[in-house]
Amino acid sequence: MMAQTSRKIVLAGVILLVLGLTGPASAQELRYSWLDLSFMGQDVGGIEGNQQTPDPDQFVDVVGNDGDGVRFRGSYALGERFYFFGDYGSTDIGVDGIVTNPNIPPTPASDEFDLTTIRGGLGFRWGVGFNTDITFEVSYDSIDYDFGSFAGESFDANSKDAGGAIGIRHLFGDNWEVRASGRYSNHAEIDLNTLEFDTGALFNVGFSWQIVRGFAIVGDYETGDVDSWSVGFRLDMDED
């Protein structure tokens, strides 16, 4: 319920920004060539599953927790309208499990699993107001859940497919940028019982604060089946 409420709030924010910031001028100051490195946290508390082990009378139940890792992102402008972008995230997520067998008492276990996400593609910018752009992106997305094993079971799952996103960026003065976006993914949700992915929407809000010219603090939050947040530093590669 909380995740659904968060998605509605973010979507409403995107719509309000689009309606409130449109105008005749074209954005000139937003940058599209940059590199950033961030600390990333993720919460997969809504993901759980049950699976039989090689022993036909033994089962394993798992539930995901939260974890942290790193995130690398970059963008490269192609003329005035287009840009390439890439996004790589790698986190270690806590997972709790219970091994059940009629011959022994339930055995609790805990460990970490690797969650790796990769997204890259082509974007198009459209100036709709003073220092405001709407962005459209097509991407190739990859996600990999590497769980390991408690008792011979395997919850490992991965998916690679196309995706798309629409967003808005607005620059306040010379130092502050706010942004919001919604994106479609063919692996927005996972069922650990069947190891199958489902399509869905994810929503993101973020900011950039330029400390000195060409160097900024950045932060982002994305809500979905896996909630993610990141805080880091961005190096602007654009030339005036």
C-alpha atoms as an extended CHARMM CRD file, in Angstrom:
* protein
*
       240  EXT
         1         1  MET       CA              0.0000000000        0.0000000000        0.0000000000  PROA      1               0.0000000000
         2         2  MET       CA              2.8290000000        2.4280000000        0.8700000000  PROA      2               0.0000000000
         3         3  ALA       CA              4.6240000000        1.7030000000       -2.4170000000  PROA      3               0.0000000000
         4         4  GLN       CA              1.4370000000        2.3630000000       -4.4070000000  PROA      4               0.0000000000
         5         5  THR       CA              0.9070000000        5.6650000000       -2.5570000000  PROA      5               0.0000000000
         6         6  SER       CA              4.5070000000        6.7180000000       -3.2460000000  PROA      6               0.0000000000
         7         7  ARG       CA              4.0840000000        5.9880000000       -6.9510000000  PROA      7               0.0000000000
         8         8  LYS       CA              0.9310000000        8.1250000000       -7.1340000000  PROA      8               0.0000000000
         9         9  ILE       CA              2.6660000000       11.0280000000       -5.3620000000  PROA      9               0.0000000000
        10        10  VAL       CA              5.6650000000       10.9190000000       -7.7000000000  PROA      10              0.0000000000
        11        11  LEU       CA              3.4540000000       10.6570000000      -10.8040000000  PROA      11              0.0000000000
        12        12  ALA       CA              1.3930000000       13.6210000000       -9.6290000000  PROA      12              0.0000000000
        13        13  GLY       CA              4.6110000000       15.5870000000       -9.1460000000  PROA      13              0.0000000000
        14        14  VAL       CA              5.7120000000       14.8710000000      -12.7130000000  PROA      14              0.0000000000
        15        15  ILE       CA              2.3540000000       16.0220000000      -14.1000000000  PROA      15              0.0000000000
        16        16  LEU       CA              2.3610000000       19.2230000000      -12.0370000000  PROA      16              0.0000000000
        17        17  LEU       CA              5.8830000000       20.0850000000      -13.1210000000  PROA      17              0.0000000000
        18        18  VAL       CA              5.0300000000       19.5580000000      -16.7780000000  PROA      18              0.0000000000
        19        19  LEU       CA              1.8850000000       21.7090000000      -16.5290000000  PROA      19              0.0000000000
        20        20  GLY       CA              3.4940000000       24.4310000000      -14.4540000000  PROA      20              0.0000000000
        21        21  LEU       CA              6.7970000000       24.9010000000      -16.2590000000  PROA      21              0.0000000000
        22        22  THR       CA              5.8260000000       24.8020000000      -19.9260000000  PROA      22              0.0000000000
        23        23  GLY       CA              6.5600000000       27.8980000000      -21.9360000000  PROA      23              0.0000000000
        24        24  PRO       CA              7.9200000000       29.1880000000      -25.2330000000  PROA      24              0.0000000000
        25        25  ALA       CA             11.6340000000       29.3150000000      -24.4150000000  PROA      25              0.0000000000
        26        26  SER       CA             14.1040000000       26.4630000000      -24.9130000000  PROA      26              0.0000000000
        27        27  ALA       CA             16.2760000000       25.1980000000      -22.0640000000  PROA      27              0.0000000000
        28        28  GLN       CA             19.9580000000       26.0740000000      -22.5480000000  PROA      28              0.0000000000
        29        29  GLU       CA             21.7480000000       25.3880000000      -19.2610000000  PROA      29              0.0000000000
        30        30  LEU       CA             20.8890000000       21.7780000000      -18.4710000000  PROA      30              0.0000000000
        31        31  ARG       CA             23.8620000000       19.4800000000      -18.9840000000  PROA      31              0.0000000000
        32        32  TYR       CA             23.8480000000       16.1390000000      -20.7990000000  PROA      32              0.0000000000
        33        33  SER       CA             27.5010000000       15.1230000000      -20.6370000000  PROA      33              0.0000000000
        34        34  TRP       CA             28.4760000000       14.0150000000      -17.1390000000  PROA      34              0.0000000000
        35        35  LEU       CA             29.7480000000       11.1470000000      -14.9860000000  PROA      35              0.0000000000
        36        36  ASP       CA             28.7120000000       10.3120000000      -11.4360000000  PROA      36              0.0000000000
        37        37  LEU       CA             29.5260000000        7.8570000000       -8.6680000000  PROA      37              0.0000000000
        38        38  SER       CA             27.0330000000        7.2330000000       -5.8460000000  PROA      38              0.0000000000
        39        39  PHE       CA             26.4280000000        5.1690000000       -2.7500000000  PROA      39              0.0000000000
        40        40  MET       CA             23.1870000000        3.2370000000       -3.2940000000  PROA      40              0.0000000000
        41        41  GLY       CA             20.7440000000        1.6490000000       -0.8510000000  PROA      41              0.0000000000
        42        42  GLN       CA             17.9310000000       -0.7290000000       -1.8020000000  PROA      42              0.0000000000
        43        43  ASP       CA             14.9450000000       -2.2580000000       -0.0280000000  PROA      43              0.0000000000
        44        44  VAL       CA             13.4950000000       -5.5250000000       -1.3420000000  PROA      44              0.0000000000
        45        45  GLY       CA             11.3610000000       -6.2550000000        1.7160000000  PROA      45              0.0000000000
        46        46  GLY       CA              8.3460000000       -7.0950000000       -0.4370000000  PROA      46              0.0000000000
        47        47  ILE       CA             10.1150000000       -9.9570000000       -2.2410000000  PROA      47              0.0000000000
        48        48  GLU       CA              9.6750000000      -13.4620000000       -0.8500000000  PROA      48              0.0000000000
        49        49  GLY       CA              9.4500000000      -16.9920000000       -2.1510000000  PROA      49              0.0000000000
        50        50  ASN       CA              9.2550000000      -20.7130000000       -1.4380000000  PROA      50              0.0000000000
        51        51  GLN       CA             11.1400000000      -23.4690000000       -3.2360000000  PROA      51              0.0000000000
        52        52  GLN       CA             11.7260000000      -27.1880000000       -2.9550000000  PROA      52              0.0000000000
        53        53  THR       CA             15.3200000000      -28.3940000000       -2.5100000000  PROA      53              0.0000000000
        54        54  PRO       CA             16.8130000000      -31.5070000000       -4.1640000000  PROA      54              0.0000000000
        55        55  ASP       CA             15.4120000000      -33.3820000000       -1.1420000000  PROA      55              0.0000000000
        56        56  PRO       CA             11.6930000000      -33.8060000000       -2.0740000000  PROA      56              0.0000000000
        57        57  ASP       CA             10.6260000000      -33.3950000000        1.5700000000  PROA      57              0.0000000000
        58        58  GLN       CA             12.6340000000      -30.2110000000        2.1770000000  PROA      58              0.0000000000
        59        59  PHE       CA             11.6510000000      -26.6400000000        1.3760000000  PROA      59              0.0000000000
        60        60  VAL       CA             13.2410000000      -23.2160000000        1.7570000000  PROA      60              0.0000000000
        61        61  ASP       CA             11.3610000000      -19.9470000000        2.3860000000  PROA      61              0.0000000000
        62        62  VAL       CA             13.2130000000      -16.6820000000        1.8070000000  PROA      62              0.0000000000
        63        63  VAL       CA             12.4090000000      -12.9960000000        2.2870000000  PROA      63              0.0000000000
        64        64  GLY       CA             14.5420000000      -10.0800000000        1.1310000000  PROA      64              0.0000000000
        65        65  ASN       CA             15.6070000000       -7.1920000000        3.3540000000  PROA      65              0.0000000000
        66        66  ASP       CA             17.6920000000       -4.1310000000        2.5080000000  PROA      66              0.0000000000
        67        67  GLY       CA             21.2680000000       -3.6130000000        1.4450000000  PROA      67              0.0000000000
        68        68  ASP       CA             23.7450000000       -1.2040000000       -0.0710000000  PROA      68              0.0000000000
        69        69  GLY       CA             26.3440000000       -0.8730000000       -2.7710000000  PROA      69              0.0000000000
        70        70  VAL       CA             27.5530000000        1.4300000000       -5.5270000000  PROA      70              0.0000000000
        71        71  ARG       CA             26.0830000000        3.0810000000       -8.5870000000  PROA      71              0.0000000000
        72        72  PHE       CA             27.8690000000        4.4140000000      -11.6760000000  PROA      72              0.0000000000
        73        73  ARG       CA             26.0530000000        6.6010000000      -14.2040000000  PROA      73              0.0000000000
        74        74  GLY       CA             26.9950000000        8.6290000000      -17.2250000000  PROA      74              0.0000000000
        75        75  SER       CA             25.5650000000       10.6200000000      -20.1030000000  PROA      75              0.0000000000
        76        76  TYR       CA             27.0470000000       11.9720000000      -23.3320000000  PROA      76              0.0000000000
        77        77  ALA       CA             25.3840000000       14.6640000000      -25.4440000000  PROA      77              0.0000000000
        78        78  LEU       CA             24.9730000000       14.0960000000      -29.1750000000  PROA      78              0.0000000000
        79        79  GLY       CA             24.4100000000       17.5500000000      -30.5840000000  PROA      79              0.0000000000
        80        80  GLU       CA             21.5760000000       19.6790000000      -29.2240000000  PROA      80              0.0000000000
        81        81  ARG       CA             18.8160000000       17.0930000000      -28.9040000000  PROA      81              0.0000000000
        82        82  PHE       CA             20.0990000000       13.5540000000      -28.3640000000  PROA      82              0.0000000000
        83        83  TYR       CA             22.2750000000       11.8640000000      -25.7600000000  PROA      83              0.0000000000
        84        84  PHE       CA             23.5980000000        8.4500000000      -24.7980000000  PROA      84              0.0000000000
        85        85  PHE       CA             23.2500000000        7.2990000000      -21.1850000000  PROA      85              0.0000000000
        86        86  GLY       CA             24.2840000000        4.3840000000      -18.9840000000  PROA      86              0.0000000000
        87        87  ASP       CA             23.4750000000        3.2590000000      -15.4320000000  PROA      87              0.0000000000
        88        88  TYR       CA             25.1380000000        0.4140000000      -13.4800000000  PROA      88              0.0000000000
        89        89  GLY       CA             24.2180000000       -0.5790000000       -9.9100000000  PROA      89              0.0000000000
        90        90  SER       CA             25.5720000000       -3.3740000000       -7.7170000000  PROA      90              0.0000000000
        91        91  THR       CA             24.3200000000       -4.0200000000       -4.1650000000  PROA      91              0.0000000000
        92        92  ASP       CA             24.5620000000       -6.7070000000       -1.4820000000  PROA      92              0.0000000000
        93        93  ILE       CA             21.0580000000       -7.3930000000       -0.1460000000  PROA      93              0.0000000000
        94        94  GLY       CA             20.2750000000       -9.1880000000        3.1090000000  PROA      94              0.0000000000
        95        95  VAL       CA             18.0850000000      -12.2920000000        2.8530000000  PROA      95              0.0000000000
        96        96  ASP       CA             16.5340000000      -14.3930000000        5.6240000000  PROA      96              0.0000000000
        97        97  GLY       CA             15.5560000000      -17.9980000000        5.0670000000  PROA      97              0.0000000000
        98        98  ILE       CA             13.9690000000      -20.9420000000        6.8550000000  PROA      98              0.0000000000
        99        99  VAL       CA             14.7210000000      -24.5310000000        5.8670000000  PROA      99              0.0000000000
       100       100  THR       CA             11.8670000000      -26.9060000000        6.7090000000  PROA      100             0.0000000000
       101       101  ASN       CA             12.0630000000      -30.6840000000        6.7560000000  PROA      101             0.0000000000
       102       102  PRO       CA              9.6670000000      -33.1180000000        8.4850000000  PROA      102             0.0000000000
       103       103  ASN       CA             12.6400000000      -34.9240000000       10.0150000000  PROA      103             0.0000000000
       104       104  ILE       CA             14.2640000000      -31.9170000000       11.7070000000  PROA      104             0.0000000000
       105       105  PRO       CA             13.0900000000      -28.6680000000       13.3730000000  PROA      105             0.0000000000
       106       106  PRO       CA             12.8410000000      -25.5830000000       11.1090000000  PROA      106             0.0000000000
       107       107  THR       CA             16.3110000000      -24.1510000000       10.5970000000  PROA      107             0.0000000000
       108       108  PRO       CA             16.6890000000      -20.3490000000       10.2210000000  PROA      108             0.0000000000
       109       109  ALA       CA             19.4450000000      -18.9660000000        8.0030000000  PROA      109             0.0000000000
       110       110  SER       CA             20.5960000000      -15.5900000000        6.7450000000  PROA      110             0.0000000000
       111       111  ASP       CA             23.0190000000      -14.3790000000        4.1040000000  PROA      111             0.0000000000
       112       112  GLU       CA             23.4330000000      -11.7310000000        1.4130000000  PROA      112             0.0000000000
       113       113  PHE       CA             22.6930000000      -11.8990000000       -2.2890000000  PROA      113             0.0000000000
       114       114  ASP       CA             23.9560000000       -9.8040000000       -5.1840000000  PROA      114             0.0000000000
       115       115  LEU       CA             21.5320000000       -7.5850000000       -7.0730000000  PROA      115             0.0000000000
       116       116  THR       CA             22.9740000000       -6.1070000000      -10.2720000000  PROA      116             0.0000000000
       117       117  THR       CA             21.1310000000       -3.6910000000      -12.5550000000  PROA      117             0.0000000000
       118       118  ILE       CA             22.3000000000       -2.2720000000      -15.8900000000  PROA      118             0.0000000000
       119       119  ARG       CA             20.4680000000        0.2340000000      -18.0480000000  PROA      119             0.0000000000
       120       120  GLY       CA             21.6960000000        2.0270000000      -21.1620000000  PROA      120             0.0000000000
       121       121  GLY       CA             20.2780000000        3.6320000000      -24.2660000000  PROA      121             0.0000000000
       122       122  LEU       CA             19.4280000000        6.7520000000      -26.2280000000  PROA      122             0.0000000000
       123       123  GLY       CA             17.6100000000        9.8560000000      -25.0160000000  PROA      123             0.0000000000
       124       124  PHE       CA             15.9410000000       12.8650000000      -26.6290000000  PROA      124             0.0000000000
       125       125  ARG       CA             15.5480000000       16.2760000000      -24.9560000000  PROA      125             0.0000000000
       126       126  TRP       CA             12.7660000000       18.7540000000      -25.6970000000  PROA      126             0.0000000000
       127       127  GLY       CA             12.9150000000       22.2620000000      -24.2290000000  PROA      127             0.0000000000
       128       128  VAL       CA              9.5100000000       23.3380000000      -22.9030000000  PROA      128             0.0000000000
       129       129  GLY       CA             10.3470000000       26.2880000000      -20.6650000000  PROA      129             0.0000000000
       130       130  PHE       CA             13.1210000000       28.4290000000      -19.2480000000  PROA      130             0.0000000000
       131       131  ASN       CA             15.8090000000       25.9440000000      -18.1210000000  PROA      131             0.0000000000
       132       132  THR       CA             13.2950000000       23.0920000000      -18.4220000000  PROA      132             0.0000000000
       133       133  ASP       CA             13.5110000000       19.9320000000      -20.5320000000  PROA      133             0.0000000000
       134       134  ILE       CA             11.2300000000       16.9790000000      -21.0360000000  PROA      134             0.0000000000
       135       135  THR       CA             13.2410000000       13.8420000000      -21.8060000000  PROA      135             0.0000000000
       136       136  PHE       CA             12.2910000000       10.6810000000      -23.6860000000  PROA      136             0.0000000000
       137       137  GLU       CA             14.4650000000        7.5710000000      -23.4070000000  PROA      137             0.0000000000
       138       138  VAL       CA             14.6120000000        4.0880000000      -24.9330000000  PROA      138             0.0000000000
       139       139  SER       CA             16.8760000000        1.6180000000      -23.2100000000  PROA      139             0.0000000000
       140       140  TYR       CA             18.1980000000       -1.9030000000      -22.9370000000  PROA      140             0.0000000000
       141       141  ASP       CA             17.7070000000       -3.0340000000      -19.3330000000  PROA      141             0.0000000000
       142       142  SER       CA             19.2480000000       -5.9250000000      -17.4270000000  PROA      142             0.0000000000
       143       143  ILE       CA             18.6730000000       -7.2070000000      -13.8770000000  PROA      143             0.0000000000
       144       144  ASP       CA             20.3040000000      -10.1380000000      -12.0940000000  PROA      144             0.0000000000
       145       145  TYR       CA             19.2930000000      -11.6560000000       -8.7390000000  PROA      145             0.0000000000
       146       146  ASP       CA             22.1810000000      -13.8800000000       -7.5640000000  PROA      146             0.0000000000
       147       147  PHE       CA             20.9200000000      -15.5410000000       -4.3650000000  PROA      147             0.0000000000
       148       148  GLY       CA             23.3300000000      -18.4120000000       -3.8540000000  PROA      148             0.0000000000
       149       149  SER       CA             21.7960000000      -21.2950000000       -1.8950000000  PROA      149             0.0000000000
       150       150  PHE       CA             20.8860000000      -22.3350000000        1.6690000000  PROA      150             0.0000000000
       151       151  ALA       CA             20.0950000000      -26.0160000000        1.0390000000  PROA      151             0.0000000000
       152       152  GLY       CA             20.5600000000      -26.7430000000       -2.6570000000  PROA      152             0.0000000000
       153       153  GLU       CA             17.6750000000      -24.5750000000       -3.8800000000  PROA      153             0.0000000000
       154       154  SER       CA             18.1280000000      -21.7860000000       -6.4420000000  PROA      154             0.0000000000
       155       155  PHE       CA             16.2480000000      -18.4930000000       -6.3960000000  PROA      155             0.0000000000
       156       156  ASP       CA             18.6110000000      -17.0030000000       -8.9990000000  PROA      156             0.0000000000
       157       157  ALA       CA             16.8550000000      -15.0660000000      -11.7620000000  PROA      157             0.0000000000
       158       158  ASN       CA             17.7910000000      -12.5950000000      -14.4690000000  PROA      158             0.0000000000
       159       159  SER       CA             16.1460000000      -10.7120000000      -17.2800000000  PROA      159             0.0000000000
       160       160  LYS       CA             17.2250000000       -8.5690000000      -20.2310000000  PROA      160             0.0000000000
       161       161  ASP       CA             14.7610000000       -6.5590000000      -22.2890000000  PROA      161             0.0000000000
       162       162  ALA       CA             13.8640000000       -3.1650000000      -23.7290000000  PROA      162             0.0000000000
       163       163  GLY       CA             12.4810000000       -0.3020000000      -21.6480000000  PROA      163             0.0000000000
       164       164  GLY       CA             11.3760000000        3.2970000000      -21.9460000000  PROA      164             0.0000000000
       165       165  ALA       CA             11.0810000000        6.4330000000      -19.8220000000  PROA      165             0.0000000000
       166       166  ILE       CA              9.7080000000        9.9720000000      -19.8500000000  PROA      166             0.0000000000
       167       167  GLY       CA             10.9280000000       12.6240000000      -17.4420000000  PROA      167             0.0000000000
       168       168  ILE       CA             11.3540000000       16.3020000000      -16.7100000000  PROA      168             0.0000000000
       169       169  ARG       CA             14.3980000000       18.3180000000      -15.5900000000  PROA      169             0.0000000000
       170       170  HSD       CA             14.3630000000       21.8910000000      -14.3200000000  PROA      170             0.0000000000
       171       171  LEU       CA             17.2350000000       24.1370000000      -13.2940000000  PROA      171             0.0000000000
       172       172  PHE       CA             16.7110000000       26.6870000000      -10.5200000000  PROA      172             0.0000000000
       173       173  GLY       CA             19.2890000000       29.4610000000      -10.8400000000  PROA      173             0.0000000000
       174       174  ASP       CA             22.8140000000       28.2480000000      -11.4950000000  PROA      174             0.0000000000
       175       175  ASN       CA             23.2260000000       25.5610000000       -8.8510000000  PROA      175             0.0000000000
       176       176  TRP       CA             20.0350000000       23.5460000000       -8.2390000000  PROA      176             0.0000000000
       177       177  GLU       CA             18.3690000000       21.0090000000      -10.5250000000  PROA      177             0.0000000000
       178       178  VAL       CA             15.2730000000       18.9280000000       -9.7390000000  PROA      178             0.0000000000
       179       179  ARG       CA             14.0110000000       16.0590000000      -11.8610000000  PROA      179             0.0000000000
       180       180  ALA       CA             11.2780000000       13.4540000000      -11.9570000000  PROA      180             0.0000000000
       181       181  SER       CA             10.5500000000       10.5720000000      -14.2900000000  PROA      181             0.0000000000
       182       182  GLY       CA              8.4970000000        7.4630000000      -14.8490000000  PROA      182             0.0000000000
       183       183  ARG       CA              9.7820000000        4.4440000000      -16.7120000000  PROA      183             0.0000000000
       184       184  TYR       CA              8.4240000000        1.1910000000      -18.0650000000  PROA      184             0.0000000000
       185       185  SER       CA             10.2880000000       -2.0780000000      -17.5610000000  PROA      185             0.0000000000
       186       186  ASN       CA              9.6410000000       -5.6760000000      -18.5280000000  PROA      186             0.0000000000
       187       187  HSD       CA             11.1840000000       -6.7970000000      -15.2350000000  PROA      187             0.0000000000
       188       188  ALA       CA              9.7420000000       -4.2750000000      -12.7950000000  PROA      188             0.0000000000
       189       189  GLU       CA              8.5070000000       -7.0970000000      -10.5390000000  PROA      189             0.0000000000
       190       190  ILE       CA              9.6570000000      -10.6500000000       -9.7710000000  PROA      190             0.0000000000
       191       191  ASP       CA              7.8520000000      -13.6890000000       -8.3690000000  PROA      191             0.0000000000
       192       192  LEU       CA             10.4320000000      -15.7830000000       -6.4940000000  PROA      192             0.0000000000
       193       193  ASN       CA              8.0500000000      -18.7590000000       -6.4070000000  PROA      193             0.0000000000
       194       194  THR       CA              8.0710000000      -19.0710000000      -10.1920000000  PROA      194             0.0000000000
       195       195  LEU       CA             11.2360000000      -17.0150000000      -10.9280000000  PROA      195             0.0000000000
       196       196  GLU       CA              9.2210000000      -15.0780000000      -13.5130000000  PROA      196             0.0000000000
       197       197  PHE       CA              9.3090000000      -11.3240000000      -14.1160000000  PROA      197             0.0000000000
       198       198  ASP       CA              6.3680000000       -9.0230000000      -14.7520000000  PROA      198             0.0000000000
       199       199  THR       CA              6.0700000000       -5.6590000000      -16.4750000000  PROA      199             0.0000000000
       200       200  GLY       CA              5.3740000000       -2.4750000000      -14.5690000000  PROA      200             0.0000000000
       201       201  ALA       CA              6.1880000000        1.1730000000      -13.9530000000  PROA      201             0.0000000000
       202       202  LEU       CA              8.8570000000        2.7110000000      -11.7310000000  PROA      202             0.0000000000
       203       203  PHE       CA              8.9600000000        6.3560000000      -10.6170000000  PROA      203             0.0000000000
       204       204  ASN       CA             11.9850000000        8.4700000000       -9.7760000000  PROA      204             0.0000000000
       205       205  VAL       CA             12.6800000000       11.8730000000       -8.2310000000  PROA      205             0.0000000000
       206       206  GLY       CA             16.1010000000       13.4630000000       -7.8360000000  PROA      206             0.0000000000
       207       207  PHE       CA             18.1970000000       16.5760000000       -7.4110000000  PROA      207             0.0000000000
       208       208  SER       CA             21.6300000000       18.0120000000       -8.1880000000  PROA      208             0.0000000000
       209       209  TRP       CA             23.4050000000       20.7420000000       -6.2160000000  PROA      209             0.0000000000
       210       210  GLN       CA             26.4560000000       22.2800000000       -7.8380000000  PROA      210             0.0000000000
       211       211  ILE       CA             29.1450000000       22.9040000000       -5.1960000000  PROA      211             0.0000000000
       212       212  VAL       CA             31.6780000000       24.4220000000       -7.5570000000  PROA      212             0.0000000000
       213       213  ARG       CA             31.4770000000       24.8600000000      -11.2990000000  PROA      213             0.0000000000
       214       214  GLY       CA             31.3160000000       21.4330000000      -12.9350000000  PROA      214             0.0000000000
       215       215  PHE       CA             31.0730000000       19.4270000000       -9.6710000000  PROA      215             0.0000000000
       216       216  ALA       CA             27.8080000000       18.5910000000       -7.8900000000  PROA      216             0.0000000000
       217       217  ILE       CA             26.1740000000       16.4950000000       -5.1930000000  PROA      217             0.0000000000
       218       218  VAL       CA             23.3700000000       14.3290000000       -6.6090000000  PROA      218             0.0000000000
       219       219  GLY       CA             20.5860000000       12.3010000000       -5.0440000000  PROA      219             0.0000000000
       220       220  ASP       CA             17.8240000000       10.0680000000       -6.4390000000  PROA      220             0.0000000000
       221       221  TYR       CA             14.9670000000        7.9350000000       -5.1570000000  PROA      221             0.0000000000
       222       222  GLU       CA             13.0960000000        5.3330000000       -7.2060000000  PROA      222             0.0000000000
       223       223  THR       CA             10.0650000000        3.3860000000       -6.0440000000  PROA      223             0.0000000000
       224       224  GLY       CA              8.8990000000        0.0680000000       -7.4150000000  PROA      224             0.0000000000
       225       225  ASP       CA              9.0540000000       -3.6190000000       -6.4800000000  PROA      225             0.0000000000
       226       226  VAL       CA             12.5760000000       -2.7010000000       -5.3180000000  PROA      226             0.0000000000
       227       227  ASP       CA             12.8960000000        0.7380000000       -3.7220000000  PROA      227             0.0000000000
       228       228  SER       CA             16.2730000000        2.3890000000       -4.4080000000  PROA      228             0.0000000000
       229       229  TRP       CA             18.0070000000        5.5660000000       -3.2900000000  PROA      229             0.0000000000
       230       230  SER       CA             21.4430000000        6.9550000000       -4.0610000000  PROA      230             0.0000000000
       231       231  VAL       CA             23.6230000000        9.8950000000       -3.0240000000  PROA      231             0.0000000000
       232       232  GLY       CA             26.9060000000       10.7940000000       -4.6870000000  PROA      232             0.0000000000
       233       233  PHE       CA             28.9520000000       13.1750000000       -6.7890000000  PROA      233             0.0000000000
       234       234  ARG       CA             28.6830000000       14.2780000000      -10.4120000000  PROA      234             0.0000000000
       235       235  LEU       CA             31.3950000000       15.6040000000      -12.7020000000  PROA      235             0.0000000000
       236       236  ASP       CA             30.1000000000       17.8000000000      -15.5120000000  PROA      236             0.0000000000
       237       237  MET       CA             31.8180000000       17.0720000000      -18.8530000000  PROA      237             0.0000000000
       238       238  ASP       CA             30.0660000000       19.7630000000      -20.9140000000  PROA      238             0.0000000000
       239       239  GLU       CA             32.0100000000       22.7210000000      -22.2360000000  PROA      239             0.0000000000
       240       240  ASP       CA             30.6130000000       26.2810000000      -22.3380000000  PROA      240             0.0000000000
